[in-house]
């Protein structure tokens, strides 16, 4: 509880604090409190450096709150800022697939997989 309040204050003071945003989204999302994730997004938005996992969790929360169009819009906007982000393409493909636009979903899925394949692999440690 105290950590959540600290992260919330940090994000209120600085909307560009992606660490606080990610931690709050993780906390709310893990509890399936999609409304809290949506509220956080509506209050503080996202930045160009918000990580992909956080963006996907926000999009899922928007969908769960009945705001699928906003989820798609947010993901599409994020992709204009980072066109090489494979996971975002794959997430967006899922939304188009659910909406019945199989062609758009297939195009986005192909782009996502191509970008993931192009990423340099980390050596096993």
Secondary structure as GFF3:
##gff-version 3
##sequence-region A 1 125
A	DSSP	alpha_helix	2	13	.	.	.	ID=ss1
A	DSSP	alpha_helix	18	30	.	.	.	ID=ss2
A	DSSP	alpha_helix	34	44	.	.	.	ID=ss3
A	DSSP	alpha_helix	52	64	.	.	.	ID=ss4
A	DSSP	alpha_helix	68	81	.	.	.	ID=ss5
A	DSSP	alpha_helix	86	98	.	.	.	ID=ss6
A	DSSP	alpha_helix	102	118	.	.	.	ID=ss7
###
